[in-house]
Structure formats: structure tokens, C-alpha cells
């Protein structure tokens, strides 16, 4: 396996269990921040439910697989409701 951006083989795999203690601040624009607390939302691409799981490059910092992620207005509304 190698980095999708720089082709480096220096990758770090992260796995964590956080139950419902996941916290996230999303900067929507210059004046608006969404605070989310709960389980890991699958729409942000770093895991889901109780688990954070992702791989990133130690050379360039790129998170591997489906990145960058674009949160839609619908995704943001779902996070607000949870």
C-alpha cells in the first residue's frame, strides 16, 4: 500500500474506540461553527459509530481513501439533529 497523493510507503493506520464521547467542531464559514457530540458520523470519512479508523501518510499528511470529503447541507443538517 502506498499514499494516493505522494506514493510514499510511510503510512500510519489509526484505530480508536470512543463510544459516544466523540466531539467535533466543524467550521462551516467564517462566522459559523457547528459543534457535534455523540457517535462518530460516517459522513466525515474517519470511521463510524463507536470507532475512528483511518490511514494517513507520514510523508505528506494525506488521509487515504475517499478524501477530500465535501459535506453537503443535508449532511450538516443531520449532524445538527443528532
PASEZA-349884 format. One record per atom (N, C-alpha, C, O): atom name; x, y negated, z; residue in three letters. Coordinates in steps of 0.001 Angstrom, whole numbers, plus 500000, padded with zeros to 6 digits. Each point is the difference from the previous one (the first is absolute). Layout:
BEGIN
[atom CA, [X, Y, Z], ALA]
...
# end
This chain:
BEGIN
[atom N, [500843, 501173, 500000], UNK]
[atom CA, [499157, 498827, 500000], UNK]
[atom C, [500892, 498758, 500000], UNK]
[atom O, [501040, 499969, 500659], UNK]
[atom N, [498547, 499027, 498607], UNK]
[atom CA, [500769, 498761, 499937], UNK]
[atom C, [499042, 498812, 499957], UNK]
[atom O, [498819, 500165, 499697], UNK]
[atom N, [501685, 498648, 500604], UNK]
[atom CA, [499195, 498788, 500084], UNK]
[atom C, [499371, 499649, 498655], UNK]
[atom O, [500660, 500066, 498963], UNK]
[atom N, [498077, 499566, 501061], UNK]
[atom CA, [499288, 499619, 498772], UNK]
[atom C, [500434, 498647, 499472], UNK]
[atom O, [499706, 499671, 498851], UNK]
[atom N, [500991, 499528, 501962], UNK]
[atom CA, [500458, 498687, 499545], UNK]
[atom C, [501471, 500015, 499591], UNK]
[atom O, [500342, 499562, 498902], UNK]
[atom N, [500542, 500946, 501988], UNK]
[atom CA, [501437, 499871, 499742], UNK]
[atom C, [500704, 501327, 499740], UNK]
[atom O, [501209, 500017, 499773], UNK]
[atom N, [498053, 501104, 500255], UNK]
[atom CA, [500521, 501349, 499748], UNK]
[atom C, [500976, 500506, 501053], UNK]
[atom O, [500704, 500980, 499753], UNK]
[atom N, [499360, 498388, 501404], UNK]
[atom CA, [500857, 500460, 501091], UNK]
[atom C, [499422, 501274, 500614], UNK]
[atom O, [498786, 500202, 500021], UNK]
[atom N, [502105, 500648, 500478], UNK]
[atom CA, [499561, 501199, 500712], UNK]
[atom C, [499898, 499751, 501500], UNK]
[atom O, [499649, 500913, 500748], UNK]
[atom N, [500645, 497884, 499704], UNK]
[atom CA, [499962, 499661, 501423], UNK]
[atom C, [498577, 499616, 500394], UNK]
[atom O, [499628, 498827, 499957], UNK]
[atom N, [499583, 502171, 500428], UNK]
[atom CA, [498611, 499781, 500368], UNK]
[atom C, [499770, 500402, 501447], UNK]
[atom O, [500612, 500946, 500497], UNK]
[atom N, [498501, 498328, 500177], UNK]
[atom CA, [499668, 500281, 501383], UNK]
[atom C, [498509, 500311, 500076], UNK]
[atom O, [499173, 499203, 499556], UNK]
[atom N, [500484, 501953, 501006], UNK]
[atom CA, [498610, 500402, 500131], UNK]
[atom C, [499533, 499718, 501422], UNK]
[atom O, [500641, 500419, 500963], UNK]
[atom N, [498244, 498871, 499167], UNK]
[atom CA, [499472, 499600, 501302], UNK]
[atom C, [498661, 500694, 500238], UNK]
[atom O, [499119, 499977, 499140], UNK]
[atom N, [500737, 500635, 502025], UNK]
[atom CA, [498743, 500610, 500413], UNK]
[atom C, [499756, 499622, 501456], UNK]
[atom O, [500888, 500130, 500843], UNK]
[atom N, [497896, 499400, 499443], UNK]
[atom CA, [499666, 499634, 501374], UNK]
[atom C, [498530, 500277, 500262], UNK]
[atom O, [499166, 499878, 499103], UNK]
[atom N, [500522, 500496, 502133], UNK]
[atom CA, [498608, 500154, 500406], UNK]
[atom C, [499682, 498857, 500948], UNK]
[atom O, [500680, 499809, 501008], UNK]
[atom N, [498286, 499437, 498662], UNK]
[atom CA, [499682, 498834, 500825], UNK]
[atom C, [498564, 500021, 500504], UNK]
[atom O, [499552, 499030, 500610], UNK]
[atom N, [499719, 502050, 499151], UNK]
[atom CA, [498592, 500103, 500395], UNK]
[atom C, [499249, 498758, 499565], UNK]
[atom O, [500110, 499596, 498842], UNK]
[atom N, [499130, 499785, 502050], UNK]
[atom CA, [499236, 498813, 499624], UNK]
[atom C, [500688, 498723, 500480], UNK]
[atom O, [499346, 498978, 500208], UNK]
[atom N, [501981, 501083, 499968], UNK]
[atom CA, [500753, 498849, 500502], UNK]
[atom C, [500760, 499277, 498887], UNK]
[atom O, [501002, 499338, 500272], UNK]
[atom N, [498543, 500776, 498496], UNK]
[atom CA, [500627, 499332, 498869], UNK]
[atom C, [499531, 498546, 499952], UNK]
[atom O, [498801, 499727, 500054], UNK]
[atom N, [502148, 499348, 499846], UNK]
[atom CA, [499692, 498573, 499890], UNK]
[atom C, [500623, 499454, 498728], UNK]
[atom O, [501111, 500379, 499632], UNK]
[atom N, [498159, 498715, 499686], UNK]
[atom CA, [500498, 499431, 498759], UNK]
[atom C, [499502, 498560, 499868], UNK]
[atom O, [498838, 499709, 500282], UNK]
[atom N, [502044, 499404, 499292], UNK]
[atom CA, [499643, 498637, 499645], UNK]
[atom C, [500193, 499859, 498502], UNK]
[atom O, [501103, 500218, 499499], UNK]
[atom N, [497848, 499422, 499777], UNK]
[atom CA, [500067, 499824, 498557], UNK]
[atom C, [499860, 498521, 499686], UNK]
[atom O, [498984, 499384, 500325], UNK]
[atom N, [502028, 500050, 499049], UNK]
[atom CA, [499974, 498593, 499595], UNK]
[atom C, [499293, 499927, 498653], UNK]
[atom O, [500581, 500328, 498965], UNK]
[atom N, [498173, 499242, 501056], UNK]
[atom CA, [499168, 499972, 498801], UNK]
[atom C, [500353, 498802, 499128], UNK]
[atom O, [500056, 500113, 498776], UNK]
[atom N, [500179, 498755, 501846], UNK]
[atom CA, [500446, 498798, 499303], UNK]
[atom C, [500729, 499118, 501017], UNK]
[atom O, [500276, 500448, 501113], UNK]
[atom N, [500033, 498329, 498530], UNK]
[atom CA, [500790, 499134, 500882], UNK]
[atom C, [499336, 499742, 501347], UNK]
[atom O, [500689, 499808, 501002], UNK]
[atom N, [497985, 500187, 499034], UNK]
[atom CA, [499295, 499617, 501220], UNK]
[atom C, [499196, 501126, 500635], UNK]
[atom O, [499372, 499790, 501037], UNK]
[atom N, [500631, 501390, 498373], UNK]
[atom CA, [499117, 501057, 500478], UNK]
[atom C, [500775, 501289, 500280], UNK]
[atom O, [500719, 500515, 499143], UNK]
[atom N, [499114, 499985, 502074], UNK]
[atom CA, [500631, 501251, 500413], UNK]
[atom C, [498908, 500933, 500500], UNK]
[atom O, [499149, 499603, 500795], UNK]
[atom N, [500879, 501636, 498737], UNK]
[atom CA, [499064, 501026, 500446], UNK]
[atom C, [500729, 500893, 500998], UNK]
[atom O, [501055, 500551, 499684], UNK]
[atom N, [498393, 499595, 501513], UNK]
[atom CA, [500576, 500900, 500987], UNK]
[atom C, [499163, 501274, 500017], UNK]
[atom O, [498772, 499951, 500076], UNK]
[atom N, [501911, 501189, 499852], UNK]
[atom CA, [499331, 501295, 499980], UNK]
[atom C, [500585, 500868, 501098], UNK]
[atom O, [501219, 500080, 500149], UNK]
[atom N, [497915, 500575, 500627], UNK]
[atom CA, [500417, 500958, 501020], UNK]
[atom C, [499129, 501233, 499860], UNK]
[atom O, [498780, 499896, 499882], UNK]
[atom N, [501845, 501266, 500132], UNK]
[atom CA, [499253, 501246, 499876], UNK]
[atom C, [500864, 501079, 499389], UNK]
[atom O, [501214, 500019, 500203], UNK]
[atom N, [498170, 500878, 499050], UNK]
[atom CA, [500735, 501059, 499305], UNK]
[atom C, [500684, 499417, 498765], UNK]
[atom O, [499630, 498928, 499522], UNK]
[atom N, [501363, 501784, 499971], UNK]
[atom CA, [500744, 499539, 498825], UNK]
[atom C, [499086, 500058, 498771], UNK]
[atom O, [499523, 501077, 499643], UNK]
[atom N, [500223, 497770, 499700], UNK]
[atom CA, [499151, 500015, 498809], UNK]
[atom C, [500753, 500564, 498790], UNK]
[atom O, [501141, 499613, 499748], UNK]
[atom N, [498238, 501280, 499520], UNK]
[atom CA, [500666, 500625, 498853], UNK]
[atom C, [500252, 499009, 498868], UNK]
[atom O, [500856, 500248, 499151], UNK]
[atom N, [498426, 498646, 500819], UNK]
[atom CA, [500121, 499044, 498892], UNK]
[atom C, [501317, 499230, 499979], UNK]
[atom O, [500301, 499334, 499010], UNK]
[atom N, [500494, 500744, 502068], UNK]
[atom CA, [501253, 499237, 500023], UNK]
[atom C, [501217, 500828, 499592], UNK]
[atom O, [501102, 499458, 499906], UNK]
[atom N, [498727, 501827, 499852], UNK]
[atom CA, [501054, 500808, 499399], UNK]
[atom C, [501118, 500488, 500903], UNK]
[atom O, [501057, 500392, 499506], UNK]
[atom N, [498736, 499593, 501816], UNK]
[atom CA, [501056, 500498, 500893], UNK]
[atom C, [499519, 501143, 500876], UNK]
[atom O, [500624, 500302, 501017], UNK]
[atom N, [498283, 500337, 498607], UNK]
[atom CA, [499437, 501096, 500762], UNK]
[atom C, [498504, 499825, 500126], UNK]
[atom O, [499381, 499267, 499228], UNK]
[atom N, [500027, 501424, 501773], UNK]
[atom CA, [498569, 499847, 500264], UNK]
[atom C, [499649, 500688, 501304], UNK]
[atom O, [500737, 500860, 500484], UNK]
[atom N, [498137, 498752, 500075], UNK]
[atom CA, [499533, 500607, 501241], UNK]
[atom C, [500945, 499716, 501157], UNK]
[atom O, [500253, 498843, 500335], UNK]
[atom N, [500267, 502215, 500273], UNK]
[atom CA, [500914, 499865, 501133], UNK]
[atom C, [501466, 499937, 499584], UNK]
[atom O, [500871, 499840, 500854], UNK]
[atom N, [499419, 500282, 497848], UNK]
[atom CA, [501390, 500164, 499569], UNK]
[atom C, [500494, 498901, 499058], UNK]
[atom O, [499295, 499561, 499091], UNK]
[atom N, [501930, 500018, 501160], UNK]
[atom CA, [500743, 499139, 499092], UNK]
[atom C, [501031, 500895, 499334], UNK]
[atom O, [500782, 500658, 500686], UNK]
[atom N, [499231, 499375, 497991], UNK]
[atom CA, [500934, 500845, 499251], UNK]
[atom C, [500404, 499279, 498723], UNK]
[atom O, [499157, 499710, 499151], UNK]
[atom N, [502118, 500005, 500716], UNK]
[atom CA, [500480, 499396, 498760], UNK]
[atom C, [501493, 500231, 499862], UNK]
[atom O, [500684, 500353, 500960], UNK]
[atom N, [499804, 499442, 497832], UNK]
[atom CA, [501421, 500133, 499689], UNK]
[atom C, [500467, 498667, 499442], UNK]
[atom O, [499335, 499413, 499147], UNK]
[atom N, [501812, 500104, 501336], UNK]
[atom CA, [500543, 498756, 499458], UNK]
[atom C, [501479, 500159, 499687], UNK]
[atom O, [500688, 500850, 500567], UNK]
[atom N, [499780, 498313, 498519], UNK]
[atom CA, [501383, 500053, 499548], UNK]
[atom C, [500901, 499219, 500956], UNK]
[atom O, [499710, 498851, 500336], UNK]
[atom N, [501363, 501767, 500093], UNK]
[atom CA, [500965, 499330, 500874], UNK]
[atom C, [500891, 499034, 499231], UNK]
[atom O, [500688, 499176, 500603], UNK]
[atom N, [499305, 500918, 498073], UNK]
[atom CA, [500816, 499130, 499167], UNK]
[atom C, [499280, 498686, 499676], UNK]
[atom O, [500575, 498925, 500172], UNK]
[atom N, [498172, 501151, 499360], UNK]
[atom CA, [499287, 498779, 499574], UNK]
[atom C, [498761, 499682, 500827], UNK]
[atom O, [499452, 498905, 499871], UNK]
[atom N, [500090, 502015, 500973], UNK]
[atom CA, [498845, 499761, 500858], UNK]
[atom C, [498651, 500346, 499402], UNK]
[atom O, [498982, 499862, 500678], UNK]
[atom N, [500976, 500582, 498075], UNK]
[atom CA, [498738, 500325, 499325], UNK]
[atom C, [499290, 501165, 500684], UNK]
[atom O, [500590, 501060, 500204], UNK]
[atom N, [498132, 498737, 500151], UNK]
[atom CA, [499186, 501115, 500470], UNK]
[atom C, [499618, 500809, 498772], UNK]
[atom O, [499567, 499446, 498989], UNK]
[atom N, [500597, 501870, 501105], UNK]
[atom CA, [499815, 500874, 498850], UNK]
[atom C, [498534, 500338, 499757], UNK]
[atom O, [499159, 499848, 500886], UNK]
[atom N, [500553, 500599, 497932], UNK]
[atom CA, [498712, 500451, 499493], UNK]
[atom C, [499162, 498851, 499491], UNK]
[atom O, [500448, 499305, 499087], UNK]
[atom N, [498365, 500447, 501439], UNK]
[atom CA, [499024, 499095, 499394], UNK]
[atom C, [500171, 498553, 500471], UNK]
[atom O, [499081, 499435, 500593], UNK]
[atom N, [502050, 499977, 499158], UNK]
[atom CA, [500228, 498620, 500422], UNK]
[atom C, [500439, 499172, 498813], UNK]
[atom O, [500647, 500538, 499102], UNK]
[atom N, [499040, 498211, 500850], UNK]
[atom CA, [499315, 499225, 501043], UNK]
[atom C, [498508, 500300, 500035], UNK]
[atom O, [499428, 500474, 499019], UNK]
[atom N, [499951, 499247, 502119], UNK]
[atom CA, [498561, 500210, 500195], UNK]
[atom C, [499302, 498654, 499915], UNK]
[atom O, [500473, 499008, 500554], UNK]
[atom N, [498418, 500968, 498761], UNK]
[atom CA, [499192, 498793, 499936], UNK]
[atom C, [498696, 500271, 500733], UNK]
[atom O, [499190, 500815, 499557], UNK]
[atom N, [500611, 498505, 501557], UNK]
[atom CA, [498745, 500145, 500718], UNK]
[atom C, [498933, 499177, 499303], UNK]
[atom O, [500184, 498810, 499745], UNK]
[atom N, [498706, 501830, 499953], UNK]
[atom CA, [498891, 499282, 499379], UNK]
[atom C, [499180, 499307, 501084], UNK]
[atom O, [500172, 500279, 501186], UNK]
[atom N, [498950, 498832, 498413], UNK]
[atom CA, [499095, 499347, 500954], UNK]
[atom C, [499165, 501054, 500733], UNK]
[atom O, [499705, 499850, 501186], UNK]
[atom N, [499918, 501215, 498102], UNK]
[atom CA, [499232, 501089, 500612], UNK]
[atom C, [500808, 500694, 501090], UNK]
[atom O, [499464, 500301, 501066], UNK]
[atom N, [501830, 499960, 498680], UNK]
[atom CA, [500873, 500609, 501016], UNK]
[atom C, [500079, 499115, 501232], UNK]
[atom O, [499925, 500492, 501126], UNK]
[atom N, [500225, 498211, 498670], UNK]
[atom CA, [500104, 499054, 501121], UNK]
[atom C, [498703, 499978, 500804], UNK]
[atom O, [500035, 499955, 501230], UNK]
[atom N, [498832, 500076, 498093], UNK]
[atom CA, [498704, 500009, 500698], UNK]
[atom C, [499849, 501272, 500827], UNK]
[atom O, [499482, 499952, 501115], UNK]
[atom N, [500965, 501190, 498352], UNK]
[atom CA, [499928, 501263, 500745], UNK]
[atom C, [500861, 499923, 501245], UNK]
[atom O, [499584, 500481, 501055], UNK]
[atom N, [501596, 498933, 498862], UNK]
[atom CA, [500869, 499866, 501162], UNK]
[atom C, [499366, 499091, 501056], UNK]
[atom O, [500143, 500249, 501197], UNK]
[atom N, [499169, 498716, 498372], UNK]
[atom CA, [499331, 499085, 500932], UNK]
[atom C, [498900, 500709, 500766], UNK]
[atom O, [499773, 499720, 501177], UNK]
[atom N, [499536, 501210, 498146], UNK]
[atom CA, [498868, 500701, 500612], UNK]
[atom C, [500432, 501046, 501009], UNK]
[atom O, [499238, 500307, 500918], UNK]
[atom N, [501950, 500250, 498948], UNK]
[atom CA, [500456, 501081, 500880], UNK]
[atom C, [500458, 499481, 501337], UNK]
[atom O, [500414, 500782, 500856], UNK]
# end
